[in-house]
Amino acid sequence: MKNIISRVKFFFVMLALWFLLNWSFDWTTLWFGLIISFFVSIFAFEVLHDDKGFRFKGIKFHRLIIYLVVLFFEIFKAAILFSINLFKPQYVPRVFKMDLKAFDPIKVAIVANSITL
């Protein structure tokens, strides 16, 4: 029963997030929001929750600040290098492999999104 209540709460949080991001109360938006929130709450619930509760315990504030500073520096550096490579096309794309010490899916997702940026 506790699992069902947690899933329903998660569904309503996803639905509220959908409405905040779309800011439209058209019927099609309402239906898509309900359907997408339903499927997200079914498939993503196991990633974020386990038998003990919420898996993600938070990030220490000083690590978050360091992460954001390094992230913005790397984004700025990549933008400058990209601009230079537009005028001097000597760029060779590379694929690299990265070993992570973290096995938490949320931390891996944060790193993957940072690399994508």
C-alpha beads as a LAMMPS data file, in Angstrom:
LAMMPS data file: protein, C-alpha beads

117 atoms
116 bonds

1 atom types
1 bond types

-500.0 500.0 xlo xhi
-500.0 500.0 ylo yhi
-500.0 500.0 zlo zhi

Masses

1 110.0

Atoms # bond

1 1 1 0.000 0.000 0.000
2 1 1 2.868 2.355 0.819
3 1 1 4.334 1.711 -2.634
4 1 1 1.058 2.668 -4.328
5 1 1 0.780 5.902 -2.338
6 1 1 4.368 6.783 -3.254
7 1 1 3.639 6.127 -6.929
8 1 1 0.530 8.304 -6.824
9 1 1 2.499 11.121 -5.185
10 1 1 5.184 10.743 -7.838
11 1 1 2.507 10.864 -10.550
12 1 1 1.112 14.141 -9.203
13 1 1 4.587 15.657 -8.924
14 1 1 5.280 14.717 -12.550
15 1 1 1.895 16.115 -13.593
16 1 1 2.558 19.387 -11.760
17 1 1 5.965 19.621 -13.400
18 1 1 4.331 19.006 -16.789
19 1 1 1.890 21.864 -16.223
20 1 1 4.624 24.194 -15.011
21 1 1 6.776 23.506 -18.045
22 1 1 3.932 23.772 -20.576
23 1 1 1.846 26.473 -18.902
24 1 1 -1.084 25.567 -21.109
25 1 1 -4.423 24.171 -20.007
26 1 1 -5.664 23.131 -23.420
27 1 1 -7.407 19.740 -23.554
28 1 1 -4.685 18.147 -25.647
29 1 1 -2.025 19.374 -23.240
30 1 1 -4.031 18.012 -20.310
31 1 1 -4.394 14.584 -21.913
32 1 1 -0.767 14.375 -22.977
33 1 1 0.267 15.489 -19.501
34 1 1 -1.838 12.791 -17.875
35 1 1 -0.585 10.075 -20.211
36 1 1 3.086 11.041 -20.062
37 1 1 3.015 11.550 -16.285
38 1 1 1.389 8.149 -15.899
39 1 1 4.059 6.372 -17.936
40 1 1 6.891 8.295 -16.298
41 1 1 5.547 7.433 -12.861
42 1 1 5.385 3.760 -13.829
43 1 1 8.779 3.409 -15.502
44 1 1 10.914 5.938 -13.598
45 1 1 9.672 5.133 -10.107
46 1 1 11.984 2.147 -9.679
47 1 1 14.991 4.261 -10.646
48 1 1 14.335 6.807 -7.915
49 1 1 12.806 4.627 -5.179
50 1 1 13.568 1.305 -3.547
51 1 1 12.235 -0.584 -0.521
52 1 1 13.881 1.866 1.887
53 1 1 12.437 4.956 0.240
54 1 1 13.912 7.649 -1.939
55 1 1 17.332 6.610 -3.290
56 1 1 18.734 10.061 -3.895
57 1 1 20.041 11.450 -0.625
58 1 1 21.138 14.833 -1.889
59 1 1 24.325 16.598 -2.852
60 1 1 26.568 18.438 -0.444
61 1 1 26.396 22.180 -1.053
62 1 1 30.147 22.714 -1.472
63 1 1 30.329 19.929 -4.057
64 1 1 27.448 21.500 -5.950
65 1 1 29.208 24.874 -6.052
66 1 1 32.466 23.295 -7.239
67 1 1 30.570 21.276 -9.848
68 1 1 28.752 24.345 -11.196
69 1 1 31.940 26.427 -11.378
70 1 1 33.785 23.683 -13.261
71 1 1 30.763 23.044 -15.501
72 1 1 30.391 26.702 -16.512
73 1 1 34.129 27.004 -17.073
74 1 1 34.104 23.940 -19.329
75 1 1 31.050 25.186 -21.241
76 1 1 32.715 28.560 -21.781
77 1 1 35.967 26.896 -22.845
78 1 1 34.109 24.592 -25.253
79 1 1 32.286 27.551 -26.795
80 1 1 35.562 29.404 -27.369
81 1 1 37.234 26.321 -28.849
82 1 1 34.222 25.676 -31.062
83 1 1 34.364 29.249 -32.344
84 1 1 38.060 28.874 -33.125
85 1 1 37.443 25.562 -34.899
86 1 1 34.825 27.183 -37.102
87 1 1 37.507 29.325 -38.675
88 1 1 40.331 26.761 -38.566
89 1 1 38.755 23.410 -39.511
90 1 1 41.493 21.195 -38.100
91 1 1 39.141 19.553 -35.651
92 1 1 39.185 15.769 -35.383
93 1 1 36.197 14.335 -33.495
94 1 1 37.023 11.721 -30.872
95 1 1 35.128 9.207 -28.829
96 1 1 36.445 8.554 -25.370
97 1 1 35.624 6.196 -22.564
98 1 1 35.244 7.393 -19.003
99 1 1 35.395 5.227 -15.900
100 1 1 33.136 6.431 -13.114
101 1 1 33.534 5.649 -9.461
102 1 1 29.823 6.235 -8.887
103 1 1 27.242 3.599 -9.695
104 1 1 24.235 5.639 -8.589
105 1 1 22.026 6.138 -11.679
106 1 1 21.268 9.742 -10.762
107 1 1 24.955 10.645 -10.504
108 1 1 25.669 8.893 -13.793
109 1 1 22.826 10.861 -15.419
110 1 1 24.250 14.143 -14.097
111 1 1 27.668 13.313 -15.538
112 1 1 26.138 12.220 -18.857
113 1 1 24.144 15.440 -19.150
114 1 1 27.242 17.470 -18.341
115 1 1 29.189 15.731 -21.088
116 1 1 26.344 16.339 -23.532
117 1 1 26.455 20.062 -22.837

Bonds

1 1 1 2
2 1 2 3
3 1 3 4
4 1 4 5
5 1 5 6
6 1 6 7
7 1 7 8
8 1 8 9
9 1 9 10
10 1 10 11
11 1 11 12
12 1 12 13
13 1 13 14
14 1 14 15
15 1 15 16
16 1 16 17
17 1 17 18
18 1 18 19
19 1 19 20
20 1 20 21
21 1 21 22
22 1 22 23
23 1 23 24
24 1 24 25
25 1 25 26
26 1 26 27
27 1 27 28
28 1 28 29
29 1 29 30
30 1 30 31
31 1 31 32
32 1 32 33
33 1 33 34
34 1 34 35
35 1 35 36
36 1 36 37
37 1 37 38
38 1 38 39
39 1 39 40
40 1 40 41
41 1 41 42
42 1 42 43
43 1 43 44
44 1 44 45
45 1 45 46
46 1 46 47
47 1 47 48
48 1 48 49
49 1 49 50
50 1 50 51
51 1 51 52
52 1 52 53
53 1 53 54
54 1 54 55
55 1 55 56
56 1 56 57
57 1 57 58
58 1 58 59
59 1 59 60
60 1 60 61
61 1 61 62
62 1 62 63
63 1 63 64
64 1 64 65
65 1 65 66
66 1 66 67
67 1 67 68
68 1 68 69
69 1 69 70
70 1 70 71
71 1 71 72
72 1 72 73
73 1 73 74
74 1 74 75
75 1 75 76
76 1 76 77
77 1 77 78
78 1 78 79
79 1 79 80
80 1 80 81
81 1 81 82
82 1 82 83
83 1 83 84
84 1 84 85
85 1 85 86
86 1 86 87
87 1 87 88
88 1 88 89
89 1 89 90
90 1 90 91
91 1 91 92
92 1 92 93
93 1 93 94
94 1 94 95
95 1 95 96
96 1 96 97
97 1 97 98
98 1 98 99
99 1 99 100
100 1 100 101
101 1 101 102
102 1 102 103
103 1 103 104
104 1 104 105
105 1 105 106
106 1 106 107
107 1 107 108
108 1 108 109
109 1 109 110
110 1 110 111
111 1 111 112
112 1 112 113
113 1 113 114
114 1 114 115
115 1 115 116
116 1 116 117
